[in-house]
Amino acid sequence: MSHMINPLATPEQLYQRRSFSALPTELQDAIFFSTQCLTQAAGLLLQLPQSVTTQANVLLARYWLIEPMISHEFSDISAASVYLTAKLSPYPRSPRDLALVYNYFLSPSSTFFQPSVSASDDSSPPPTNIPNDYYLPEHVYNSFHTRLLHCESRILYALSFDTHVSLPHPLAITYLQALDFLNTSKSTISKRTLAYINTALLSPQMLYLTSQPNALAVAAIYNAAKDVGAKMPECEWWEVFDVDREELGFLVVGMRSVEGWGRKMREDVERMKAETESGKRGGMITRRDIEGELRRRGLSVGNGYGGNTGVGSEEVVDMEAEMARRMDEKMADIEGSAS
């Protein structure tokens, strides 16, 4: 039965992530929400099965439970989790495929996290598809490839090479086949159940890291049955699937709260993007956006590792810019000594 259970987060890990992170809680939530959405969107463009993309989401959440969120660019960690999961599946994708997809999502032509046309005014029209915006030069691909392999190794190291993920999707379908009492269309109840299971990936409670797949499947079925008005027995039928009432109640509330919470997170991401130097409203949130938000709040963070928050603390160091600066200084010294 070990292949049907997942390693769960400990209370200490959850507490430390919230309490000792260098980032405020609302920024952690915004990063988590936008990056998980980006991972799902990348899986669609890469034509990966939902099972593979979901495993990438779970590995990403596990990694951020151990490592600081801001230690690497969010899109790079997302790409590495997709690359790693796809490589271990029957549907591998090449680094160039991922580079093309993520280069598009980060371009001005991307529609990812863009405001809807009805909600936008004349001053912020929808993005225009300009192929030159997401053209991938060779040096950009080489840089992405290097970062991709580095982030992949960091994920494997942080997770101790344990990439096993058991999903609730097949369990939910199996449970539904056994629950003839639902007295409704199997197609309708199945779609609604899978929607709840997929939405749970975005939950700030990290439901996939705190509950086993059988509990997630039962909670999704319970919510779906309530939504479509399916008739359920008055007995505690969830105990047949080894789920107690307390855990079921927590998961039901957690899954139902994701929709409203997700709307707020999307508004927060759009606001942070609009307050950047470019003033662009919408798009994938980046480390630079988070750094700008921290500066507006009078905070800063040093290279993503906790303990450096506060006014007057060390600014975030761009490693590539720092290396380029040192090379320029070295060349200046060589030219000076030669003359």
N, C-alpha and C positions, 0 to 999 in steps of 0.2 A: 504493500500500500504506500510505500515511500514515494512512488512516482506521482501520487495524487495529492501530496501535501507540499507546502512551501515553507522555507525558513522565514520566520516572522521577526519583526523588529521588537526589540526589548523596550520596556518602559524607560530605561536609562538612555537608550539611543534617541527615542522620541523627545525626551526632556532636554537632552543636550543639544539636539538640533534646534529647538525653539529658544532655549535659554542662553546658550553660549555662542550662538552664531554672530558673526560680525555684521549681519544685516538685520534690519527691523523685520518683524513678522509679516507685515503687509507686503514688503518687497520680496520676501521669500515666496509668498503665495503667488505674486504676480509672475515671478520667474518660473516657478513650478508650473503654473497654469499655461503660460504661453509656450514653454518648451515642450510640454506634453502635447499640446495642440499641434505644434510644429512637427513633432515626431509622427503623429497620426497623418498629417497632411503629406509628409514625405513618403510614408508608406503607400498612400494612394497613388502618387505620381510614379513611384517605383513599381507599382502593380504588385505589391506584396500582399499575401493573405492577411486578414485581420489577426489571425493567431500569431503571426510573426511580429507584426507591429505592436500588438499588445505585450508580447514578451519584451520587446525593446523598451516600452514604457515602464514596465516593472523593473527591469535592470537599471534604467535611468533613476528611478525613485530610490532603489536600494543604494546606488552609488552616492546620491546626494544625502543619504542618511549617514554616510561615513565621511565623505569629503566635503569641503566648503563649496557652496554653489558658485562663488565668483572666482574660483581658482582657475577656471578655463572659460572660454567663450561658450555661451549656452548652446548655440547652433552646432559647435564642434562636438560637444558631448552628446547632443541628440544624434548627430550623424554617426558618431562612433558606436552608440548603442544599436542603431539600426544596422550598421555594417556588421557588427559582431553577431547579432542575432540572426541576420540573414545568412551569414557565412556558416552558421551551425545548422541551418535548415536546408531543405531541398531547393530553396530559392535564393541562392547567393546573388549579390549584386556587386559590381566592380566599383573601386574607388572613384573612377571617372563618372559613373552613373550618379553616385551620391554627390559628387562635386557639381555636376550640372543641375541637379535638383535643388540643392541648397543654395547655389549661386543665384538661381531664379528667385527663390523665396526671399533672399536678402536684397534683391534688386528693387529699384523704384517701380518697375512694371508689375511686381507681384501684387496679387489681390489678397494676400494673407493678412488677416486682421485689419482689413480696410473697412472704414465706416460704410454702412449701407447707403445706397443712393438716396433713399427717402429721408435718411437722417442727416445727410450732408447738405451743406449749402452750396451756393455758386462758387464760393472761394475755395472749396476743396472738392473738385470733381474727382470721379473715380480714376484710377491710374490708367494710363494708355500703354498698350503692349508695344514696347520698342525693343526688338531683338538685341540691339547693341547694348542695352542695359544689362543683360545677363549673358553676354558673350564671355566665354571662358578662355582667357589667354593661358599659354602653357606655364608661365611662371606662377600664375594664380593657382592653377591646378597642383603644381609641385608643392606649393606652400600648404595648400589644403590637405594634400596626401600626407605630408609630414605631420601635420597637426592631428589628422585622423588616426594614424598609427600610434602616435603618442597617447592620445586620449583612450584609444582601445586598450593599450597596455595599462593605463591608470585604472580603468574600470575593472579589468581582470585582477589586478593587484589588490584593489580595494575590496573586491568580492571574494578574494582567495580562490579565484578561478571557479567558483560555484555559480554557474549560469543556468541552473535548472529552474524552470518556471512552469508550474502546473496551472492551467487556466480553468475558469469556471464555465466557459462556454459549452463544452461537450457535456459536462455534468448537468447544466441547466436543461439542455435538450433531452437528456436521458430522464431527468425528473419529470419533465413535462409529458413525456410519453407514458409515464406511470400514473399521472394525475388526470384521469378521465373525468374527475368531478368538476373540472373547470367549466365544462359545459359551454365552450365558446370555440371559435375558429382557431385551429392550431396555428395557422399562419399569423393571425393577429396577435395572439398571446406570445408566440415565439419572437416576433419582431420587437415587441415591446419589452420582453425580457432581455434580449440581447442589447437593446438600447440602454437599459439600466446598467447592464454589466460593463459596457464600453464607457458610459459616462462616469462610472465609479473610478476610472483611471485618473480623472481630474480632481478627485475629492481632496480637499486640504487635510482631511483626517487620514490620508494614505490608507484607504481601506484594503488595498491589495497587500499591504505590508503588515496589517494588524489582524486579518481574518483569513481563514483557509478557504479554498475554492468552493467547497460544499456550502459554506455559510453565505458566501456571495451569491451563489446560484439560487439558494432558497429565498434570500431577501429580494433578489430581482424578480423572481416568480411572484412573490407576495405583492410587491408594488405593481407589477404588471396586471395581476388579477384584480387589484383594487381599481386600477385605471379603466379597465375595459368592463368592469362590473361583473366579472365572472363569479359564479357561486362557489364558495369554499365551505368545507365542513366546519362545524363548531368545535371539533376536537383539536388538540394541538398537533396537527399533522406534520409540522416541521421537525418534531422530535424523531420522526422516522428517519430523517436524513441527518441525524446527529447534530442538531442545532437547538440551543436552548432559547427561551423566550427573551432573556436579557440581551443576548448577542443579536438576535433577530431584530429587536426593537432599535438597537443602536444603528445597525446597518440600514434598516428601512428609512430612518430619519436622515442618516448620512447621505444616502443615495438621492433622496427627494430634495435635499438642500443644495445639491450641486448646481441646479439650473439657475437659481437666483444668485448664488455666489459667483457663478461663471459670468453672468452679465456684469456684475460689479467689477470683476477682475478685468474684463475686456475694456470697460470704461477707464479703469485705472491705467491700463497699458496704453490706450489711445491718448490719455492725458499726458503721460510721461513722454510719449513720442512727440506730442505737440509742443512740449516745453524744451525740447532739445534745440541745439544750434540750428539744425536744418528746418525745424518747425513743421516737419512732416507729421501728419496725423494718421496713425495706423502703421502697420508693419510689425516685424518681429522685434522684440525688445533685445537690446544688446548690453554688454558690460558697460559700454560708454554711457548708455542711457541711465543705468543704475548709478554709475559714478556721478553723473550730473545731478541725479535726484538726491544723492547723499550730500553733495556739496550745497544744494539748495537748503537742506535741512541742517547744515552746519556740521556734517559728519564726513568721515572719510574712512577708507579701508585700505590696508596694506597688503596687496597681492592676494587677497582672498582668504587669508588665514586669520582666524579670530584673535581678538585681543588688541586690535589696533584701531578701535573706533574712538571717536571723540574729536572735539575741536583741536586743531593744531597737530593732529597725529600724521603719520606718514601717508603721503599721497600714493595712489595706485601707480605702479611702475609698468609701462609698456615695455616688455622685454625686447621686442624687435627694435623699437626706437632707441632703447638704451644701448643695444649692441651696435646699432648704426652710429650712435654718438661716439662710442668708444673707438670704433674703427676710424672715424673721421679724425679724432684726436691723435690716434696712432700715425695716420698718414701725415698729419700736420707736423708731428715730431720728426718723422723720417725726412720730409721735405726740408724742414728747418735745419737738421743736422747735415743734410747733403749740401745745402747752400753755404 
